[in-house]
């Protein structure tokens, strides 16, 4: 076996990249869950709710990107685009699920 020099070391370790992507995914989905509940309890409907989701998703992506500096972005994901779009579909479905759950629960259990 030969020793590799530090200049030949990979820029990122695949296991660390997978772990960091999982953390980004969980952060975006949990944020969508919380703000889906908020949108339902606040009574947002149709395009208001969808606009609210995209606003929150973009803000979450911006906050994550601001925490990850460009120099270290290669250790988080292999591409910067992954930071923006990663988890969009699952976040959207989570948002819609908890949005409708909270909205319907609000009207179902209200007192007259």
C-alpha positions as CSV (number, residue, x, y, z in Angstrom):
1,X,0.0,0.0,0.0
2,X,1.2,3.5,-0.8
3,X,0.5,6.6,1.2
4,X,-1.3,9.3,-0.6
5,X,-0.3,12.9,0.0
6,X,-2.6,15.5,1.3
7,X,-2.8,17.1,-2.1
8,X,-4.3,14.0,-3.6
9,X,-7.0,13.8,-0.9
10,X,-10.6,14.2,-2.1
11,X,-12.2,17.6,-1.6
12,X,-15.2,16.0,0.0
13,X,-16.0,12.6,1.6
14,X,-19.2,11.0,0.2
15,X,-20.5,9.9,3.6
16,X,-20.2,13.4,4.9
17,X,-21.9,14.8,1.8
18,X,-24.8,12.3,2.3
19,X,-25.1,13.2,5.9
20,X,-25.2,17.0,5.2
21,X,-27.8,16.5,2.5
22,X,-29.9,14.6,5.0
23,X,-29.6,17.5,7.4
24,X,-30.6,20.0,4.7
25,X,-33.6,17.8,3.8
26,X,-34.8,17.4,7.4
27,X,-34.5,21.2,7.9
28,X,-36.5,22.0,4.9
29,X,-39.2,19.4,5.6
30,X,-39.6,20.4,9.2
31,X,-39.8,24.1,8.3
32,X,-42.5,23.2,5.8
33,X,-44.4,21.3,8.5
34,X,-44.3,24.2,10.9
35,X,-45.3,26.8,8.4
36,X,-48.0,24.5,6.9
37,X,-49.6,24.4,10.3
38,X,-49.3,28.2,10.6
39,X,-50.8,28.6,7.1
40,X,-53.7,26.4,8.0
41,X,-54.4,28.0,11.4
42,X,-54.1,31.5,9.9
43,X,-56.6,30.5,7.2
44,X,-54.6,31.0,4.0
45,X,-56.4,29.7,0.9
46,X,-55.3,28.7,-2.6
47,X,-52.7,31.0,-4.1
48,X,-52.0,32.7,-0.8
49,X,-51.0,29.4,0.7
50,X,-48.9,28.4,-2.3
51,X,-47.2,31.8,-2.4
52,X,-46.5,31.4,1.3
53,X,-44.9,28.0,0.8
54,X,-42.6,29.2,-2.0
55,X,-41.6,32.3,0.1
56,X,-40.8,30.1,3.1
57,X,-38.9,27.5,0.9
58,X,-36.8,30.3,-0.7
59,X,-36.1,31.9,2.7
60,X,-35.1,28.5,4.1
61,X,-32.8,27.9,1.2
62,X,-31.2,31.4,1.5
63,X,-30.7,30.9,5.3
64,X,-29.0,27.5,4.6
65,X,-26.9,29.0,1.9
66,X,-25.9,31.9,4.1
67,X,-24.7,29.4,6.7
68,X,-22.7,27.5,4.2
69,X,-19.9,29.5,2.8
70,X,-18.9,29.1,-0.9
71,X,-15.5,27.6,0.2
72,X,-17.2,24.9,2.3
73,X,-20.2,24.3,-0.1
74,X,-18.2,21.5,-1.8
75,X,-18.3,19.6,1.4
76,X,-22.0,20.0,1.9
77,X,-23.2,19.1,-1.6
78,X,-21.5,18.3,-4.8
79,X,-23.4,21.1,-6.6
80,X,-24.7,24.4,-5.3
81,X,-28.0,23.9,-7.1
82,X,-28.7,21.0,-4.7
83,X,-28.9,23.5,-1.8
84,X,-31.7,25.4,-3.6
85,X,-33.9,22.6,-5.0
86,X,-33.1,19.7,-2.7
87,X,-36.3,18.4,-1.0
88,X,-38.7,20.7,-2.9
89,X,-41.3,18.0,-3.7
90,X,-41.3,16.4,-0.2
91,X,-41.4,19.8,1.4
92,X,-44.3,20.8,-0.7
93,X,-46.3,17.7,0.1
94,X,-45.5,18.1,3.8
95,X,-46.6,21.7,3.7
96,X,-49.9,20.8,1.9
97,X,-50.6,17.9,4.3
98,X,-50.2,20.0,7.4
99,X,-51.8,23.1,5.8
100,X,-55.0,21.1,5.1
101,X,-54.9,19.3,8.4
102,X,-54.6,22.5,10.4
103,X,-57.2,24.3,8.3
104,X,-59.8,21.5,8.6
105,X,-59.0,21.0,12.2
106,X,-59.6,24.6,12.9
107,X,-63.0,24.5,11.4
108,X,-63.9,21.1,12.7
109,X,-63.2,21.7,16.3
110,X,-64.2,25.4,16.6
111,X,-66.8,26.3,19.2
112,X,-69.9,28.2,18.1
